[in-house]
Amino acid sequence: MRLFYSILITFFLVLTGCDNTMSKTDYYESDDYLISQIQDAVNKIAIDYDELPTASINVIETLYSSHVSLNKMHAPELGYQVALSDIDAEETIFKEIYFDLDGRKLESEKETYDCINLIFPVTFIMPDSSLIIVDSDTEEGWNELKSWYDNSDSKDWPEIQYPVDVVFDNGDIFTVNTNDEMKSLKMSCN
């Protein structure tokens, strides 16, 4: 019986010791949930820029090089909230980004802001491999694509036929050659 209790105590010590190897943020079901927890935290404390995790600093300096960091907050056991302002923008634009405790940028699925817009015409590859050209970003321009879905049971999204040109909010035009490039550009908006 004493051997059984010794094994049981050893087992619990091993389990509780392993808990320290995982980040507390690993237990949250989504980035959106963790972002909301950071936003709602009442125990946030202001920190200096160099107190952010190295991974967070790298993200800020890579994706937000034209931004100035206005406010850095640490929500204990949750993560970080950083307020930025774009110093190159004609308008004052404030942006908040969030990181987990390890410095990984949290990506919200709720964010819908895009800093880029397609330049029309754009060709779409439909789920049945047919091509539809959308001439303009108007109701009339999208009619053929809408009609395709009205007459189909498909729930799959069309793909953009690359290359395609996009225009940034600041007026810069960029040619996008792949879906990965498009995703990267959209992520840089948020």
N, C-alpha and C positions, 0 to 999 in steps of 0.2 A: 504494500500500500504506500509506503514511504517512497519507493521508487516511482510509482505512478504520479505522486504529487511533485516530485522532482522533475520528471519529464514534462508535466503540465506547466509548471512554473517556467522552465527553460523555453518551452514552446511559446508562451506569452511574451517572454522577454525578447525572443527573436522577432516575433511579429511586431511588437511596439518599436523595436529598434529599426526595423525595415521601413516603418512609416516615415522616418526622417529622410529617406532617400527619394521620396516622391514629393513634388510640389503640392501644396494645398490646392492650387488652382487646377490640378489634374482631376479633381473630383467634380468640377462643374460641368454641366451637360452641354453648354455651348458658350461661345465667346459672347453672344448677346446677353446671356444670363450674368456672366462675370462682369461685363461692362455695366449692367444695371446695378449690380452689387457695389461696384466701385463708385458709381455716381451717387448712390444712396448712402454710402458709408458716412457716419457722423464723426468718426475718429480719424479723418484724413489729416495729415500733417504736411506742411510746406517743406520742400527739400531743395537743395541746390542741384543744378544741372549735373554735376559730376557725381552725385549720389544715385543717379539712375543706373540701372544695370548696363553693362557695356553693350549688350545686344540692342537695347533701346536707343542708346546714343548713336550706334551705327545706323539704325533705321532712320532716325531723325536727320542725321547728316547726309544720308544717301537720298532718301525720298523727299525730304523737306529742306533742301539746302538753301532755298530762298526765303525760308521762314525764320522768324525769331521766336524763341521760346519765352512765353510771358509768365506762365505759372506752372509749377511742377508740384504735384501732390502725391503722397504715398498713402495708400489705404492698407494698413497692416493686415497681413494674412490674405490679401486680395490682389493688389497690384498697384499700378501707377496711372495717373491721369495727367496729361500734358496739354496745356493750351498754347496754340501757336497763332502767329499772325504772319501773313505773307507780305514781306517788305517790298516786293516787286510789283504788287497789284495796285491798280489805280484806285480801287475801292479798298476799304479796310475789311478784310475777310478773316474771321476768327475760326479756328478749327481745333477740335479736341480729339486727341488720339489716346488710346489706352493700351497698356502693356500688362502682361501677367507678371508674377514675381520674378520669373527668370528673364524677363525682358522681351518676350515674344510679343509682337504687335497683335492685338486682338482685332479680328475682322468681324464687323457686324454684317449680318445678312439683311438687316433692316435698312441700311444706308442705301439711298437711291440717287444721291447726287453724283452726276457725271460732269467732269470738267471738259469733256470732249464731245463733239457731235459729228456724226457722219456727214460727209459731203456727197450729195446725190448727183447722179444716179448711183444706186447700189444694187448689185446682183445678189440674190439669195438662192442658195441651193436647197431645194425643198426635200423633205424626207423621202420622196419617191425619185429623187435625183433630177427632177425637172428644175429649170431655171426661171426665176421671176425677177424682173428688173423693176425696182421702185424708183420712179423718176424724181419724185419730190417728197418732202416730209409734210405732206398734206393728206387729208382724208382721201382725196381723189388719187393721190400717188400710191397709197397703200391698198386701194380697192382690189387689185388683182390678187394680192397676197391674202387679204381677208377672204375673198371669194374662194380661194383654194381651200382654206380651212373650213369654210362653211359647207363645202362639198366633199369633205374628207373626214374620216374617223380618226385621223392621226392626231396624237397629242404631243408629238415630237416637235422641237423647235427647228426652224430652218437654220442653215449655216450661212455665214457671209462668204462670198467668193472673194478671195484676196488676190492681189493687193487692193486696198481701199484707202481713200484719203479721209482724214479726220481734221477737224479744226478745234483748237483749244479755246477756252473762254477768252484768252488774251489775244486771239486772232492768229496764232501760229498754226501753220498747216504741216501735217506729218503724214507720211505714207506708212500704213500698217500692212505687214506682209504675212502675218500668221495670227492665229487665235491666241497664242501665248503672248505675243506682243500686245494685242488688244487688252488682254486681262491685266498685264503689267501697267499699261497706261491707265486703265480704270482704277486699279488699286492705288495708283499715285494720286488720284483725286481725293481719296478719303483719308 
